[in-house]
Amino acid sequence: MGEPNNDHTIHDFETRVAWMGYVEVGCTGFRFVRIDLLDEETSIDLRRVSAVAIYRDIPRIGSFACSDLRLNEIWDVGARTVHLCMQDSIWDAIKRDRLTWIGDIHPETRVISAVFGRNKAVDESLDLVRDSTPLPGWMNGVSSYSLWWIITHYDWFLYHGDVSYLREQRDYLLPLLAYVEEHIDASGAEKLDGWRFIEWPTAEDPVAIAEGLQALLSIALDRAAAILSALQDSDLAEKTASLARLCASVKPPASDSKQANALISLAGMADAEQVNDRILSVDPFRGLSTFYGYYVLEARAKAGDYAGCLELIRRYWGGMLDLGATTFWEHFEIDWMENAGRIDEVVPDGRVDIHTSKGDYCYEGLRHSFCHGWAAGPTAWLSEHVLGVRPTSPGFATAIVRPHLSGLEWAHGVVPTPHGPIEVIHQVKKNGNVTTEVKAPEQIRIED
């Protein structure tokens, strides 16, 4: 594979093999293994090669099924992708970095909430990056990732309601917010430094970066205000909420980036329907990333375009399945499908080898991760928007069940909560109306 591919996990190496013995080598993820005997004058009697899979032995509590088998498979593959990345902490990938990138894990934590419920791997990952990032400084060296740490904590609290764990973050959160405020000018415009990064496809677009960071800043401050309110720090909560509103009032330079515009929509800085019509639904299967594709789905749902979201999931994430994926990828472009061989087969002559020839930025060629947790967002999205089950107060004290079937004939599934699972069954009647049955723990009040 070449030495440049070995800078994260070593998957191209030489080893000695014991005579009449056994040797254990390698610590990486793989789809295929090639073994070469370096000494041409020697032969060996190779009796067995075994692979070991390490994963958390945890049950799936959540489930999803609907009348579209492709969507069912996508939900399942997303759940498997994140499960494999739930190692000693939440890794970005099982083949390459094997690191906890705190921005990357936000979609993963949403998937974990939808599939497994509360899991200590999330707490440990949030704490790991917090404890390894002394202030002043940005998590993973990326200013936006410290913002994602705040947002992820809010979501984790909303879904699981552990105020004692949230209280443990206060001593870090308060100086972090002060540090963030130092990077906001009097008008509310962001002046974030460090690595100014949203995600890779926009990494060379300073306008999209500025637009996305402004929106993400507003979202993070809004979530921080909600955290402070839960911690009963009402004065600071109001101050932070006011700052969030100021940041949301700023009109940054406009880009055509789907990712940046999705954040602008989610931050309430532009009309969701207009953003969808002008940017997100135009040539909808191109100009995406597997990471921020989740936020594009969220923004299109906010605009009410649920049918467009389902078609995007079918075509974009489904395109990876058509090429042999059993887990979702770090990067994917719909145009890669033209004349491409499957990744689970030997590529025939005359076909494009996706694994060696496709990928950009840090994931060129064989460095490309084909099991990347940030790509699993549709699993959470389908549970949240098709099953329609979401908390409306921390720890599912209250919840809503608002399905959006958008052409599906039926959908049913289970969503974990701290009080036990919520089970829903949705069925479209002949007149087009949807009937819904809900079985929920008595501690949860289902709102209209």
ROROPA-655167 format. One line per field, with one value per residue (C-alpha): residue number from 1; residue in one letter; x, y, z. Coordinates in nm, 2 decimals. Example, Ala and Ser with C-alpha at 12.3 -4.5 7.8 and 13.67 -1.06 7.14 Angstrom:
<nodes>
seq	(1;2)
type	(A;S)
x	(1.23;1.37)
y	(-0.45;-0.11)
z	(0.78;0.71)
</nodes>
This chain:
<nodes>
seq	(1;2;3;4;5;6;7;8;9;10;11;12;13;14;15;16;17;18;19;20;21;22;23;24;25;26;27;28;29;30;31;32;33;34;35;36;37;38;39;40;41;42;43;44;45;46;47;48;49;50;51;52;53;54;55;56;57;58;59;60;61;62;63;64;65;66;67;68;69;70;71;72;73;74;75;76;77;78;79;80;81;82;83;84;85;86;87;88;89;90;91;92;93;94;95;96;97;98;99;100;101;102;103;104;105;106;107;108;109;110;111;112;113;114;115;116;117;118;119;120;121;122;123;124;125;126;127;128;129;130;131;132;133;134;135;136;137;138;139;140;141;142;143;144;145;146;147;148;149;150;151;152;153;154;155;156;157;158;159;160;161;162;163;164;165;166;167;168;169;170;171;172;173;174;175;176;177;178;179;180;181;182;183;184;185;186;187;188;189;190;191;192;193;194;195;196;197;198;199;200;201;202;203;204;205;206;207;208;209;210;211;212;213;214;215;216;217;218;219;220;221;222;223;224;225;226;227;228;229;230;231;232;233;234;235;236;237;238;239;240;241;242;243;244;245;246;247;248;249;250;251;252;253;254;255;256;257;258;259;260;261;262;263;264;265;266;267;268;269;270;271;272;273;274;275;276;277;278;279;280;281;282;283;284;285;286;287;288;289;290;291;292;293;294;295;296;297;298;299;300;301;302;303;304;305;306;307;308;309;310;311;312;313;314;315;316;317;318;319;320;321;322;323;324;325;326;327;328;329;330;331;332;333;334;335;336;337;338;339;340;341;342;343;344;345;346;347;348;349;350;351;352;353;354;355;356;357;358;359;360;361;362;363;364;365;366;367;368;369;370;371;372;373;374;375;376;377;378;379;380;381;382;383;384;385;386;387;388;389;390;391;392;393;394;395;396;397;398;399;400;401;402;403;404;405;406;407;408;409;410;411;412;413;414;415;416;417;418;419;420;421;422;423;424;425;426;427;428;429;430;431;432;433;434;435;436;437;438;439;440;441;442;443;444;445;446;447;448)
type	(M;G;E;P;N;N;D;H;T;I;H;D;F;E;T;R;V;A;W;M;G;Y;V;E;V;G;C;T;G;F;R;F;V;R;I;D;L;L;D;E;E;T;S;I;D;L;R;R;V;S;A;V;A;I;Y;R;D;I;P;R;I;G;S;F;A;C;S;D;L;R;L;N;E;I;W;D;V;G;A;R;T;V;H;L;C;M;Q;D;S;I;W;D;A;I;K;R;D;R;L;T;W;I;G;D;I;H;P;E;T;R;V;I;S;A;V;F;G;R;N;K;A;V;D;E;S;L;D;L;V;R;D;S;T;P;L;P;G;W;M;N;G;V;S;S;Y;S;L;W;W;I;I;T;H;Y;D;W;F;L;Y;H;G;D;V;S;Y;L;R;E;Q;R;D;Y;L;L;P;L;L;A;Y;V;E;E;H;I;D;A;S;G;A;E;K;L;D;G;W;R;F;I;E;W;P;T;A;E;D;P;V;A;I;A;E;G;L;Q;A;L;L;S;I;A;L;D;R;A;A;A;I;L;S;A;L;Q;D;S;D;L;A;E;K;T;A;S;L;A;R;L;C;A;S;V;K;P;P;A;S;D;S;K;Q;A;N;A;L;I;S;L;A;G;M;A;D;A;E;Q;V;N;D;R;I;L;S;V;D;P;F;R;G;L;S;T;F;Y;G;Y;Y;V;L;E;A;R;A;K;A;G;D;Y;A;G;C;L;E;L;I;R;R;Y;W;G;G;M;L;D;L;G;A;T;T;F;W;E;H;F;E;I;D;W;M;E;N;A;G;R;I;D;E;V;V;P;D;G;R;V;D;I;H;T;S;K;G;D;Y;C;Y;E;G;L;R;H;S;F;C;H;G;W;A;A;G;P;T;A;W;L;S;E;H;V;L;G;V;R;P;T;S;P;G;F;A;T;A;I;V;R;P;H;L;S;G;L;E;W;A;H;G;V;V;P;T;P;H;G;P;I;E;V;I;H;Q;V;K;K;N;G;N;V;T;T;E;V;K;A;P;E;Q;I;R;I;E;D)
x	(0.00;0.29;0.43;0.22;-0.09;0.06;0.04;-0.26;-0.28;-0.02;-0.18;0.12;0.40;0.65;0.65;0.83;0.64;0.73;0.82;0.55;0.41;0.14;0.18;-0.07;-0.03;-0.21;-0.45;-0.66;-0.99;-0.99;-1.20;-0.93;-0.59;-0.30;-0.01;0.32;0.61;0.92;1.18;1.14;1.36;1.13;0.79;0.56;0.27;0.01;-0.27;-0.50;-0.54;-0.80;-0.95;-1.07;-1.35;-1.36;-1.69;-1.91;-2.15;-2.45;-2.81;-3.00;-3.30;-3.41;-3.55;-3.69;-3.89;-4.11;-4.26;-3.93;-3.67;-3.39;-3.46;-3.47;-3.12;-2.98;-3.11;-2.94;-2.61;-2.59;-2.65;-2.38;-2.13;-2.16;-2.16;-1.82;-1.68;-1.79;-1.45;-1.27;-1.41;-1.61;-1.37;-1.41;-1.31;-1.20;-0.94;-0.76;-0.75;-0.91;-0.93;-1.21;-1.28;-1.54;-1.72;-1.74;-1.92;-2.23;-2.41;-2.28;-2.43;-2.77;-2.75;-2.65;-2.95;-3.18;-3.03;-2.87;-2.99;-2.76;-2.41;-2.10;-1.88;-2.03;-1.97;-1.61;-1.54;-1.68;-1.47;-1.16;-1.14;-1.24;-0.97;-0.71;-0.79;-0.68;-0.82;-0.76;-0.76;-0.99;-1.08;-0.88;-0.73;-1.06;-1.27;-1.59;-1.52;-1.54;-1.88;-1.99;-1.88;-2.14;-2.41;-2.35;-2.38;-2.71;-2.85;-2.72;-2.89;-3.21;-3.23;-3.11;-3.18;-2.88;-2.84;-2.57;-2.35;-2.43;-2.33;-1.98;-1.92;-1.99;-1.63;-1.51;-1.81;-1.80;-1.44;-1.50;-1.80;-1.58;-1.31;-1.57;-1.70;-1.35;-1.39;-1.71;-1.70;-1.95;-2.18;-2.20;-1.97;-1.75;-1.37;-1.29;-0.92;-0.74;-0.82;-1.12;-1.30;-1.65;-1.59;-1.36;-1.55;-1.57;-1.22;-1.09;-1.40;-1.34;-1.69;-1.86;-1.65;-1.73;-2.10;-2.10;-1.91;-2.14;-2.44;-2.27;-2.17;-2.53;-2.65;-2.39;-2.46;-2.83;-2.77;-2.53;-2.80;-3.04;-2.76;-2.71;-3.09;-3.09;-2.81;-3.02;-2.78;-3.05;-2.86;-2.58;-2.83;-3.01;-2.68;-2.58;-2.92;-2.89;-2.55;-2.68;-2.96;-2.70;-2.49;-2.79;-2.87;-2.54;-2.56;-2.23;-2.12;-2.35;-2.21;-2.37;-2.25;-2.53;-2.35;-2.31;-2.66;-2.80;-2.64;-2.78;-3.13;-3.10;-2.97;-3.29;-3.07;-3.27;-3.61;-3.59;-3.81;-3.62;-3.29;-3.43;-3.57;-3.27;-2.98;-3.05;-3.30;-3.11;-2.91;-2.98;-2.74;-2.43;-2.23;-2.28;-2.07;-2.14;-2.08;-2.28;-2.54;-2.71;-2.75;-2.88;-3.14;-3.23;-3.25;-3.47;-3.70;-3.73;-3.85;-4.11;-3.94;-3.97;-4.02;-3.70;-3.51;-3.62;-3.52;-3.18;-3.13;-3.23;-3.00;-2.70;-2.65;-2.81;-2.55;-2.29;-2.49;-2.51;-2.13;-2.11;-2.10;-2.19;-2.09;-2.10;-1.80;-1.60;-1.66;-1.89;-1.98;-2.28;-2.08;-1.84;-2.10;-2.04;-1.86;-1.75;-1.67;-1.81;-1.58;-1.67;-1.55;-1.23;-1.27;-1.31;-1.08;-1.22;-1.41;-1.32;-1.16;-1.33;-1.09;-0.77;-0.88;-1.15;-1.14;-1.01;-0.83;-0.71;-0.88;-0.72;-0.71;-0.64;-0.65;-1.02;-1.23;-1.51;-1.65;-1.69;-1.93;-2.00;-2.18;-2.45;-2.69;-2.98;-3.03;-3.10;-3.30;-3.54;-3.62;-3.67;-3.87;-4.03;-4.11;-4.14;-4.04;-3.85;-3.81;-3.95;-3.81;-3.49;-3.48;-3.81;-4.02;-4.24;-4.22;-4.39;-4.48;-4.52;-4.46;-4.37;-4.43;-4.41;-4.52;-4.45;-4.73;-4.64;-4.36;-4.30;-4.02;-3.89;-3.70;-3.50;-3.57;-3.44;-3.78;-3.80;-3.87;-4.14;-4.30;-4.49;-4.69;-4.80;-5.03;-5.16;-5.53;-5.70;-5.81;-5.45;-5.48;-5.22;-5.33;-5.08;-5.05;-4.81;-4.70;-4.49;-4.38;-4.62;-4.35;-4.35;-4.63;-4.69;-4.78;-5.02)
y	(0.00;0.23;0.41;0.73;0.52;0.41;0.74;0.65;0.27;0.04;-0.18;-0.23;-0.40;-0.69;-0.95;-1.27;-1.59;-1.85;-2.20;-2.44;-2.15;-1.88;-1.51;-1.23;-0.91;-0.60;-0.36;-0.21;-0.25;-0.41;-0.57;-0.77;-0.90;-0.97;-1.19;-1.20;-1.42;-1.19;-1.47;-1.63;-1.92;-2.02;-2.18;-2.20;-2.43;-2.18;-2.37;-2.08;-1.71;-1.58;-1.23;-1.10;-0.84;-0.63;-0.46;-0.36;-0.64;-0.42;-0.49;-0.28;-0.14;0.09;-0.05;0.08;-0.08;0.06;-0.04;0.06;-0.21;0.02;0.26;-0.03;-0.15;0.21;0.24;-0.09;-0.01;0.32;0.14;-0.11;0.16;0.34;0.02;-0.07;0.28;0.24;0.11;0.23;0.57;0.68;0.66;0.83;0.52;0.16;0.15;0.48;0.76;0.56;0.89;1.08;1.39;1.56;1.74;1.41;1.23;1.45;1.24;0.93;1.03;1.09;0.74;0.59;0.75;0.61;0.26;0.18;0.45;0.58;0.44;0.53;0.54;0.89;1.02;0.89;1.04;1.39;1.38;1.25;1.55;1.79;1.67;1.67;2.03;2.29;2.63;2.86;2.63;2.46;2.09;1.89;2.22;2.31;2.60;2.46;2.13;2.31;2.44;2.09;1.97;2.21;2.11;1.74;1.79;1.96;1.68;1.41;1.58;1.63;1.26;1.12;1.38;1.32;1.66;1.53;1.45;1.78;1.95;1.80;2.01;2.34;2.41;2.37;2.51;2.85;2.94;2.79;3.02;3.31;3.21;3.18;3.53;3.67;3.56;3.76;4.12;4.39;4.33;3.95;3.85;3.55;3.59;3.23;3.13;2.80;2.57;2.73;2.41;2.30;1.98;1.87;1.96;2.32;2.33;2.55;2.78;3.07;3.21;2.88;2.84;3.19;3.14;2.80;2.91;3.21;2.98;2.71;2.98;3.09;2.73;2.65;2.95;2.88;2.53;2.66;2.89;2.58;2.39;2.69;2.71;2.34;2.41;2.69;2.96;3.19;3.51;3.36;3.16;3.48;3.66;3.36;3.34;3.72;3.67;3.38;3.60;3.87;3.62;3.50;3.85;3.88;3.83;3.66;3.65;3.40;3.09;2.82;2.55;2.31;2.24;2.60;2.69;2.39;2.54;2.89;2.73;2.53;2.84;3.03;3.29;3.24;3.11;2.73;2.69;2.95;2.79;2.46;2.59;2.80;2.57;2.24;2.09;2.20;1.91;1.74;1.45;1.65;1.89;1.68;1.52;1.21;1.40;1.72;1.53;1.47;1.85;1.89;1.63;1.82;2.15;2.00;1.85;2.19;2.32;2.04;1.86;1.51;1.35;1.51;1.38;1.03;1.04;1.19;0.90;0.64;0.78;0.91;0.67;0.40;0.46;0.33;0.01;-0.04;-0.04;-0.31;-0.10;-0.28;0.03;0.40;0.59;0.89;1.04;0.97;1.14;1.02;1.05;0.78;0.52;0.55;0.24;0.16;-0.19;-0.30;-0.27;-0.62;-0.79;-0.80;-0.51;-0.63;-0.50;-0.18;-0.08;0.20;0.08;0.31;0.23;0.32;0.60;0.80;1.03;1.38;1.57;1.34;1.04;0.99;0.64;0.36;0.60;0.64;0.51;0.28;0.26;0.62;0.70;1.06;0.91;0.73;1.03;0.88;0.62;0.89;1.09;0.81;0.74;1.11;1.21;0.90;0.73;1.09;1.03;1.31;1.44;1.78;1.80;1.65;1.28;1.22;1.36;1.47;1.37;1.41;1.14;1.31;1.07;1.19;0.89;1.09;0.81;0.51;0.27;0.20;0.24;0.10;0.09;0.14;0.44;0.40;0.64;0.65;0.52;0.24;0.21;0.39;0.17;0.32;0.18;0.41;0.29;0.48;0.41;0.40;0.77;0.88;0.94;0.80;0.60;0.58;0.35;0.44;0.23;0.45;0.42;0.58;0.83;0.99;1.23;1.23;1.58;1.66)
z	(0.00;0.05;0.35;0.33;0.42;0.76;0.95;1.17;1.20;1.06;0.80;0.56;0.75;0.77;1.04;1.13;1.16;1.41;1.30;1.43;1.62;1.63;1.59;1.64;1.43;1.32;1.48;1.21;1.03;0.68;0.41;0.24;0.35;0.13;0.26;0.06;0.14;0.11;0.08;-0.26;-0.16;0.13;0.16;0.46;0.55;0.65;0.84;0.94;0.93;1.18;1.22;1.55;1.58;1.89;1.97;2.27;2.35;2.39;2.28;2.03;2.20;1.91;1.59;1.26;0.98;0.70;0.37;0.19;0.23;0.12;0.40;0.64;0.52;0.55;0.91;1.00;0.82;1.00;1.34;1.25;1.15;1.48;1.68;1.53;1.61;1.98;2.10;2.41;2.32;2.02;1.73;1.40;1.21;1.29;1.01;1.02;1.28;1.57;1.75;1.93;1.71;1.93;1.63;1.44;1.72;1.72;1.46;1.63;1.96;1.80;1.65;1.98;2.14;1.87;1.87;2.21;2.45;2.71;2.68;2.89;2.58;2.50;2.85;2.84;2.50;2.59;2.91;2.73;2.50;2.77;3.00;2.72;2.61;2.87;2.83;2.65;2.36;2.11;2.12;1.87;1.77;1.59;1.71;1.57;1.76;2.10;1.98;1.89;2.25;2.38;2.13;2.20;2.57;2.52;2.30;2.54;2.83;2.63;2.54;2.87;3.14;3.36;3.53;3.77;3.47;3.32;3.64;3.61;3.30;3.46;3.57;3.21;3.04;3.20;3.11;2.76;2.71;2.82;2.57;2.30;2.39;2.34;1.97;1.91;1.82;1.93;1.64;1.71;1.43;1.49;1.51;1.57;1.53;1.55;1.26;1.10;0.99;0.92;0.72;0.45;0.13;0.24;0.38;0.09;0.08;0.33;0.26;0.34;0.65;0.78;0.71;0.87;1.18;1.24;1.23;1.45;1.70;1.74;1.78;2.04;2.24;2.23;2.36;2.62;2.75;2.78;2.97;3.21;3.26;3.35;3.60;3.75;3.65;3.52;3.50;3.29;3.09;2.99;2.91;2.69;2.52;2.44;2.29;2.08;1.94;1.86;1.67;1.49;1.37;1.18;0.81;0.70;0.34;0.15;-0.01;-0.23;0.01;0.11;0.44;0.54;0.43;0.63;0.94;0.86;0.83;1.15;1.34;1.23;1.04;0.72;0.62;0.60;0.30;0.10;0.19;0.08;-0.25;-0.34;-0.23;-0.06;-0.31;-0.62;-0.77;-0.44;-0.47;-0.54;-0.33;-0.01;0.25;0.45;0.77;0.71;0.50;0.83;0.89;0.53;0.61;0.93;0.75;0.47;0.73;0.90;0.56;0.55;0.26;0.40;0.06;-0.06;0.25;0.19;-0.17;-0.07;0.18;-0.08;-0.35;-0.16;0.12;-0.08;-0.35;-0.11;-0.06;-0.43;-0.44;-0.17;0.15;0.47;0.67;0.57;0.44;0.53;0.19;-0.11;-0.43;-0.63;-0.95;-0.83;-0.92;-1.29;-1.42;-1.06;-0.93;-0.60;-0.29;-0.17;-0.49;-0.69;-0.93;-1.29;-1.56;-1.71;-1.39;-1.15;-0.82;-0.57;-0.29;-0.47;-0.69;-0.51;-0.21;-0.14;0.13;0.41;0.27;-0.07;-0.21;0.04;0.34;0.28;0.57;0.47;0.83;0.95;1.23;1.12;0.81;1.00;1.05;0.85;1.12;1.38;1.12;1.03;1.40;1.47;1.16;1.01;1.34;1.46;1.82;1.99;2.35;2.42;2.77;2.92;2.97;2.78;3.06;2.77;2.41;2.07;1.82;1.48;1.19;0.84;0.61;0.28;0.05;0.28;0.34;0.70;0.96;1.30;1.55;1.90;2.05;2.37;2.66;3.02;3.13;2.89;2.51;2.32;2.06;1.77;1.47;1.19;0.91;0.61;0.55;0.21;0.25;0.30;0.67;0.91;1.21;1.50;1.79;2.07;2.37;2.61;2.97;3.21;3.32;2.97;2.88;2.50;2.39;2.11)
</nodes>
